[in-house]
Amino acid sequence: MERTKIARDLSRLIGKNKVSVDEALLRIYSKDPLGNVGKALAVVFPISSNDVSKVVQYAYENDIKIYAQGSSTSLAGSSLPLEAGIVLSFERMKRVLEISLVNSYVFVEPGVRIDDLNFELASKGYMFPVDPASSSVATVGGAINSGAGGMRGAKYGTMRDWVLGLELVLPDERGSIVFSGCKTLKCRQGYDIVRLIVGSEGTLALVTKAYLKITPLPETVIVALAFFPKLEDLMEAVVNIKTQRIQPYILEFLEKKTAEIAAKSINSNINIEGHMLLVGIDVNREAGSRYVEWMKKILIRHGAREVQTAESWEEAEERGLFNIRRSLFVAQSKIAREHYKNVKDAKVMLLIEDIAVPPSRLVEAVEGLKELEKKHGFITMLGGHVGDGNLHPSIGFNALDPKESKRAEEWFKDLIDLAISLDGTVSSEHGIGLAKKDALRRELDARGSVKLLEIMGNIKKVFDPKNILNPGKVV
Ligand SMILES: Cc1cc2nc3c(=O)[nH]c(=O)nc-3n(C[C@H](O)[C@H](O)[C@H](O)COP(=O)(O)OP(=O)(O)OC[C@H]3O[C@@H](n4cnc5c(N)ncnc54)[C@H](O)[C@@H]3O)c2cc1C
């Protein structure tokens, strides 16, 4: 169908100011951070569940694809409008509807950004703990649907641990609005549809409201930033910290070269004396200095050369102890683009990967990655949430060079094999999207469970019989 007709029809249904077919805007909403470009026919900005329902009814009736978007920061290609279709942007549905401390929940619309939500919660001494590095823009709806995690994952897990109930618009002929889950912390409602939706990447239903669990902000967090000349020593330190009857608030790693580039990209004055480990532990204020000394001793005993510490989160922020880790993505993009700056007409694509292995196998994973760097010849940037075994190796390649694209594909395949061989997984938080469909098959195949793909395909058909929601993703 022609896009002017779609715009006219949708404007009539939900209002002119909520629909756009402006060329420049369509281009923006067709892109993702990896460099993929899709085909948005129209962008729609609903402000209510009823608006969403009307758009779905229209799309169902006219066989038009719908692509939900929060801030479109997915690193798996999940929010890309792959085939021509409507981009349904939730950016105007961003209200925090209720905060209930006694019931331990917050009730929100899907377009609220995670940092904005946490800003409101912090004034009451609470937080929503899932914190993807993109939290300044990432929306709750996007995080629910990608099953996001973040720096606090080792302590607080991922989105699947924090969603209580969801209002959903189903892709049926009426655009039915249903509510699944509960407001209560305990809830049994037959099959767990809420957990099925978490991580479903906008392929099963549209999330229009959510009850999320919240938790008190820690009294304070002590922080240590350490540099290790030897990688094995750093990993030994991680294993040691993880067996000390504490659950670190954050436990993050950057390989030395990556840390150097990240530090340079933000003009940090911190000396990179080796591989970087960032540890945070939530404690009572009175216990702060005792924990700092204890942590310092462990790190030095395991071979850290340089250790900087802070007795509170605020002090760590002031001294910029988190900044190098936070700039991992910028550094990943920068090194790839710089590498190709003299190549005429290069189209630089990034592969920012998301494997996880049991933390006890991290040393093997990092050694394996170094082997892959040698084998395929790509400069590999490496960092991750070592507290939960989640690594983000990344490479850049010139997508216009067929030989290089093929090598990148081979690197990716070897990486997936490495994760599977170490009892790990191919995606721990970014999702399957477009990028990891084959990898998911390989993981399930290796576990003798490829039958699950058939079950997932059937679940998709039950929810979305006309295949209008985010087609071509996940299964
Ligand atoms: C710099 C950078 C750092 C990142 N760091 C992390 C990290 O630390 N941890 C992590 O897990 N991820 C990370 N990501 C990936 C991404 O930011 C997160 O997954 C984030 O939660 C996605 O939010 P979003 O609003 O951008 O979602 P989008 O990308 O817009 O959408 C993600 C998926 O959800 C679907 N969707 C969105 N809203 C709805 C809705 N209301 N109903 C149904 N489906 C919907 C989309 O169709 C898509 O499949 C990072 C990305 C970048 C660019």
The ligand as an SDF file (V2000), in Angstrom:
LIG
                    3D

 53 58  0  0  0  0  0  0  0  0999 V2000
   25.6700    2.1360   23.6160 C   0  0  0  0  0  0  0  0  0  0  0  0
   24.7900    0.9640   23.8710 C   0  0  0  0  0  0  0  0  0  0  0  0
   24.9580    0.2530   25.0410 C   0  0  0  0  0  0  0  0  0  0  0  0
   24.1150   -0.8220   25.3370 C   0  0  0  0  0  0  0  0  0  0  0  0
   24.2820   -1.4840   26.5080 N   0  0  0  0  0  0  0  0  0  0  0  0
   23.4560   -2.4920   26.8240 C   0  0  0  0  0  0  0  0  0  0  0  0
   23.6070   -3.1820   28.0640 C   0  0  0  0  0  0  0  0  0  0  0  0
   24.4750   -2.8850   28.8790 O   0  0  0  0  0  0  0  0  0  0  0  0
   22.7380   -4.1830   28.3270 N   0  0  0  0  0  0  0  0  0  0  0  0
   21.7330   -4.5380   27.4510 C   0  0  0  0  0  0  0  0  0  0  0  0
   20.9630   -5.4450   27.7540 O   0  0  0  0  0  0  0  0  0  0  0  0
   21.5870   -3.9070   26.2770 N   0  0  0  0  0  0  0  0  0  0  0  0
   22.4070   -2.8950   25.9430 C   0  0  0  0  0  0  0  0  0  0  0  0
   22.2500   -2.2520   24.7490 N   0  0  0  0  0  0  0  0  0  0  0  0
   21.1550   -2.6720   23.8450 C   0  0  0  0  0  0  0  0  0  0  0  0
   19.8420   -1.8590   24.0520 C   0  0  0  0  0  0  0  0  0  0  0  0
   20.1620   -0.5350   24.3680 O   0  0  0  0  0  0  0  0  0  0  0  0
   18.9440   -2.4170   25.1570 C   0  0  0  0  0  0  0  0  0  0  0  0
   18.4730   -3.6960   24.8210 O   0  0  0  0  0  0  0  0  0  0  0  0
   17.7300   -1.5090   25.4540 C   0  0  0  0  0  0  0  0  0  0  0  0
   17.0190   -2.0420   26.5290 O   0  0  0  0  0  0  0  0  0  0  0  0
   16.7960   -1.3370   24.2630 C   0  0  0  0  0  0  0  0  0  0  0  0
   15.9080   -0.2730   24.5500 O   0  0  0  0  0  0  0  0  0  0  0  0
   15.2430    0.5800   23.3730 P   0  0  0  0  0  0  0  0  0  0  0  0
   14.2240    1.4530   23.9770 O   0  0  0  0  0  0  0  0  0  0  0  0
   16.2640    1.2210   22.5500 O   0  0  0  0  0  0  0  0  0  0  0  0
   14.5330   -0.5890   22.5710 O   0  0  0  0  0  0  0  0  0  0  0  0
   14.4050   -0.7880   20.9870 P   0  0  0  0  0  0  0  0  0  0  0  0
   15.7580   -1.0370   20.4060 O   0  0  0  0  0  0  0  0  0  0  0  0
   13.5900    0.2920   20.4010 O   0  0  0  0  0  0  0  0  0  0  0  0
   13.5760   -2.1300   20.9640 O   0  0  0  0  0  0  0  0  0  0  0  0
   14.1170   -3.3480   21.4010 C   0  0  0  0  0  0  0  0  0  0  0  0
   13.1250   -4.4810   21.0630 C   0  0  0  0  0  0  0  0  0  0  0  0
   11.9190   -4.2810   21.7900 O   0  0  0  0  0  0  0  0  0  0  0  0
   10.7890   -4.1220   20.9200 C   0  0  0  0  0  0  0  0  0  0  0  0
    9.9150   -3.1410   21.5470 N   0  0  0  0  0  0  0  0  0  0  0  0
   10.2310   -1.8660   21.9410 C   0  0  0  0  0  0  0  0  0  0  0  0
    9.1920   -1.3210   22.5860 N   0  0  0  0  0  0  0  0  0  0  0  0
    8.1950   -2.2380   22.5890 C   0  0  0  0  0  0  0  0  0  0  0  0
    6.8620   -2.2760   23.1010 C   0  0  0  0  0  0  0  0  0  0  0  0
    6.3520   -1.2690   23.7870 N   0  0  0  0  0  0  0  0  0  0  0  0
    6.1150   -3.3940   22.8790 N   0  0  0  0  0  0  0  0  0  0  0  0
    6.6180   -4.4440   22.2090 C   0  0  0  0  0  0  0  0  0  0  0  0
    7.8700   -4.4720   21.7280 N   0  0  0  0  0  0  0  0  0  0  0  0
    8.6520   -3.3900   21.9210 C   0  0  0  0  0  0  0  0  0  0  0  0
   11.3840   -3.7180   19.5900 C   0  0  0  0  0  0  0  0  0  0  0  0
   10.5500   -4.1140   18.5180 O   0  0  0  0  0  0  0  0  0  0  0  0
   12.6940   -4.4870   19.5980 C   0  0  0  0  0  0  0  0  0  0  0  0
   12.4750   -5.8210   19.2150 O   0  0  0  0  0  0  0  0  0  0  0  0
   23.0980   -1.1950   24.4110 C   0  0  0  0  0  0  0  0  0  0  0  0
   22.9520   -0.4790   23.2230 C   0  0  0  0  0  0  0  0  0  0  0  0
   23.7940    0.5730   22.9440 C   0  0  0  0  0  0  0  0  0  0  0  0
   23.6050    1.3200   21.6590 C   0  0  0  0  0  0  0  0  0  0  0  0
  1  2  1  0
  2  3  1  0
  2 52  2  0
  3  4  2  0
  4  5  1  0
  4 50  1  0
  5  6  2  0
  6  7  1  0
  6 13  1  0
  7  8  2  0
  7  9  1  0
  9 10  1  0
 10 11  2  0
 10 12  1  0
 12 13  2  0
 13 14  1  0
 14 15  1  0
 14 50  1  0
 15 16  1  0
 16 17  1  0
 16 18  1  0
 18 19  1  0
 18 20  1  0
 20 21  1  0
 20 22  1  0
 22 23  1  0
 23 24  1  0
 24 25  2  0
 24 26  1  0
 24 27  1  0
 27 28  1  0
 28 29  2  0
 28 30  1  0
 28 31  1  0
 31 32  1  0
 32 33  1  0
 33 34  1  0
 33 48  1  0
 34 35  1  0
 35 36  1  0
 35 46  1  0
 36 37  1  0
 36 45  1  0
 37 38  2  0
 38 39  1  0
 39 40  1  0
 39 45  2  0
 40 41  1  0
 40 42  2  0
 42 43  1  0
 43 44  2  0
 44 45  1  0
 46 47  1  0
 46 48  1  0
 48 49  1  0
 50 51  2  0
 51 52  1  0
 52 53  1  0
M  END
$$$$
